[in-house]
Amino acid sequence: MIEAHSLTKRYGARTVVDTMSFTVQPGKVTGFLGPNGAGKSTTMRMVVGLDRPTAGTVTVNGRPYAQHRAPLGEVGVLLDAKAVHGGRSAREHLTALAATHGIGRRRVDAVLEVTGLTSVARVRAGRFSLGMGQRLGIAAALLGDPQTLILDEPVNGLDPEGVLWVRTLLRGLAAEGRTVLLSSHLMSEMALTADHLIVIGRGRVVADAPVEEVVSRAGVAGVRLRTPDAPRLAALLGREAGVEVTSTGTDLLQVTGTTAPAVSAVAAAAGIALHELAPVTASLEDAYLQLTGGEVEYRSAATPDPTAPTRRTAGASR
């Protein structure tokens, strides 16, 4: 378990993490989300003792990270997959880490096997692709068989098979009762992997809830339908209070402010055939943009309005 209480980090007059409090529970994959500059990396660095809080506390399994006698056996960390001596092989890198923590060579072999690196164990890390480097970073995080894992962008550079492997691995570790904190900018993957979300903006927690609850706050976008008599149905639906109808194609309509059964009833009463009818819900990306729209530190002129979510047919993202 990771517990932060009023965690604060300032660099001069700039506050990067602002009285942040949260708990990362065991048995779940907890997603850690926020725009660039929101304080995610600084927070994770404070959890593992790489940065000292200006105020507040953060503990792992009841103690500050530095007070654990065998930190690698308590917390597995991947913050920068490139933090490897390029002249060392994968096996040499892991063996050196193992030696400093009293971990046997059998465990090195085990994590090489788990991460699919056995066949390249003697290859120098400097020759690794981005995806292979990520796998080596995950192997190092798993080396001490820790109860807590903190991973920053672990699927960066991985191919689809590798992304699926990481997802399966993390969900399996959480199912064993371990604590997993996962940071990623890939909303679609986070929706499939995480059970719970902590979303931050400008150093503050803006959401701390299960994935489904965070998404539900973005609301139901409405109904998408296809009909050969789109103009007539649009006119009928537009008479209903609170209902908004938008034409998105010759025979396509996007309807908000009502439900699929209600649309179906109006069409049936008017004898209008429906060739397609599907509820449209907000995605995790929509919810994230709504939560962090006012917290983005840097915004280009082309950045879309976060209050106008992208519509997705139900079931498309999770």
N, C-alpha and C positions, 0 to 999 in steps of 0.2 A: 504494500500500500504506500502511496505517495501522498503526503499531506502538506499543504502550503497554508500558512496563516499570515495574512497581511504582508505578503512578500513584496518587497520594494527594492528597486535598483535605480540609482541615479548616477549619471555621469556629469558632474558639474551641475549646471542648472537644468539639465535635461533629465526627465523622469522616463525611463524605458519600461519599467515594470512598476505599477502603481497599486499598492496595497491589495495584491491579488491573493485570494483564498480559494482553494479547491481541494478535492480529494479524488485520487485515482484509485478506484476499487479493484481488488483482485477478482479474477474470474471473468473479466470483461476486456475487450479491446476498446480503449478510450482514444478517440481521435482528438488531436490537438490542432485547432485551426485558427488562422488569422492572416490578415494581409501582410505583405512584406513590411518590416519595421514595427510590427505589432508587439514584439517582445517575446516571441516563441523561443528563439534560439537562446536568448539571454536567460529565460526561465529554465530551460533544460540544462543549461550550463550551471545554474545555481543549484539545481537538484543534485548534480553530481560533483559539486564542490569546485568547479573550474572558475566560477565567479562567486564573490562573496556578497551576500545581500547587504544593502544599505540599511534595511530594517526588515523586521519580520523573520519568520523561520520556515524551513522546508525540511521534512524528514522522509526517510525511506525505511519502511518497516519499523517505525518508532524511533529511529536515530538519524542524526545528520550523516550524510554519506561518508564523511571522513572518519567517523567513529567506528565504522565497521572494520573488523579485523581482516576480513578477506572480501574487499569491495567487489571484486569480479564475481564472487560467488553469490553476492546479494543483488547486484545490478549489472545487467548487460547493456552496453551503450553503443549506439552508432550515431555519431553526430557529424562525422566527416569521413567518408569512405576513402578519401585521398590521403588520409593521415597514416601512410604506410611508407616505409623505406623502400624506394623503387628497386634497390639492388638486392633485396631479400626475396626469396621465394615465398609462396603462400605458407608452406610448411614451416620455414624458418621464422616467419613473422609470428605465427601462432605458437610455435615452440618457445620462442623468447617470452611471449606473454605468459604462457603456461608456467615457465620456470620461475618467473617473479611472483607467482601466486600459488606455488606448490601444487600445480595441476599436472597429472601424469600424461605421458605421450598417447596413451590409448584414447584420451578425451580429444586430443588433437586430431587423431585419425577419425574419430566419430563425427566431429563437426565438419571436417573436410567431406565426409561422405554425405552428411545431411544437406550440405549446401551445394553438392554436385561438383566439388573442386578436386576430387581425388586424382583425376587424370591429369590435372595441371598443377599438382601440389608442388612440383619442383620448378615451375616456371616463375621467373622474376615478376614481382608485382608491377614493376614499371612497364611491363609488356601487356598487362591486363587491359581488356576493354572496360568501358564504364560499368557495364553490367556485371562483369566478373569481379571488378573492384567492389561493387555493392555486395556481392555474395561473400567476398572475403571479410568485409566489414560486419556482415551478419554472423559469419562464423566466429569472429572475435567476440561479438556480443554474447553468443551462446556458449562460449568456451567454459565459463565457470558454472554452467547449468543453473543460472540465476532464477530467483523467484520474481524478479522485476526486470522488465525490458523497456528501454527508452530508445526509440528509433526515429531518426529524422530523415524523411524522404527515402525510405528503404527500397522503393520500387523504381527510383530514378535510373534510367538507362537499361532497365530489364525488358526483355521481349515478353509477349503475352503469356508464354508458358512460365516465365520467371515471375511475372506478376501474380499469376494464379498460385504458384508455389508459395510465395510470400504470404498471400492471403490465407491459404490453407494452414501454413505453419503458425501464423499468429493466432488464428482462431483455435487451432489445436492447443497451443500453449495456454491460452486463456481458459479453455475448457478444463485444463489440468489445475486450475486455481491460481495461475500466475497473474501478475499485474503487468499489463501491456499498455504503454503510452506511445501513440503513433502520430507523427506529424507528416502531413502530405498536402500538396496543392491539388491533387487529383480528386475532385469531388466524386466522380463516378466510382472510383475505387474505394474511397472512404465510405460511401453509402453501402457498399457490399461487404466491407471488412469490419467497420466499427459497430459497437453496441451502444456506445455513449459518446457524447461530444462535449468538449470544452472549447468554446469559441472566444477568442480575445480580440480586442481592438484598442490600439493606443495604450497597451499595458494593463487593460482592465478586462475582467471577465464579462462578456455580453450574453453568453448562454452557457448553461451547464445542465444538460438533460439528455435523455435517450434520443437516439437518432430520429425515431418516429415522431417524437414530440417536437423536436426542432423543425422537422419538415412540415408537420401539421400546422405550425404557427404561420407558415407562409400562405396557408389557405388553399382552398380548391379553386383552380383556375376556371373551371367550367366544363363545357361539353364541346366536343368536336364532332361534326356530322357531315355526311355527304348525301345530297338529294338532287334529283333532276329538276326539282321545282324550288330551287333555293330562294329566289326573290319572294315568292308567295309565303314560304315558311318564315323567312326573315321578317316580313311585314307582320305576320301573326305573332311571332315571338316578341317582336319589338313593342307590341302593345302592352305586354305584361310589365308591371311596376318593377323597377330595379334590374330588368334584364337588358343586357347589351349584346348586340349581334354585329359581328364583323365578317365580311366576306373575305376568304383567304384563297379563293380560286373560283372557277366557273361554277362549280357545283358544291363548293366547300364552304361551310360556315363555322365560325368560332363563337360560342355563346357563353356568356358569363352571367352570374346572378341567378342561375337555376340549376336543375339536376337533369340527368339523362332520362329518368322516368317521366318527368314533367314535359320534356321536349317530345318524347315519344307519344305522350297522351295528346298533345296539341296536333302533332302530325297525323295521328290516327283519326282524330275527330274531323280533320280537314281532308282526309283521304289522300294524304301526301306520302309517297313511298320514301323510305329511308334506306339507303344502300350502305350506310355506315353510321354508327352512333357509339361514341366512346367518351367516358369521363376523362377529363384532363386534370392532373394534379401537379402541384409544384414539385420540383426536384430538390435535392439537397443543395445543388448549386444556386437555385432560386432563393432558398432559405438563407444560405450563407451570404449572398449578395445583399439581401434585405437587412441582415443583422450587421454587416460590416460596411454598408454603403457610406456611412458618415464617418467611418474610422480609417479610411484609406489615406495614407500619408502622401502618396504620390499618385496623381491621376492625369492621364493624357486627355486631350480634347476628344479623342475617339471613344473613351470609356462609356459604355451604355449606362443609362439610368437604372440603378439597382432596384428602383421601385416598380420597374416594368419587367417582371420575370419572364423568362423564356418558357413557353408553354410546352408541356410534354404529355403525351398520352400515358394514362395510368399503367404502371408496370414496366415502363421503358427504362427506368434507371435503377430499379432495385428488384 
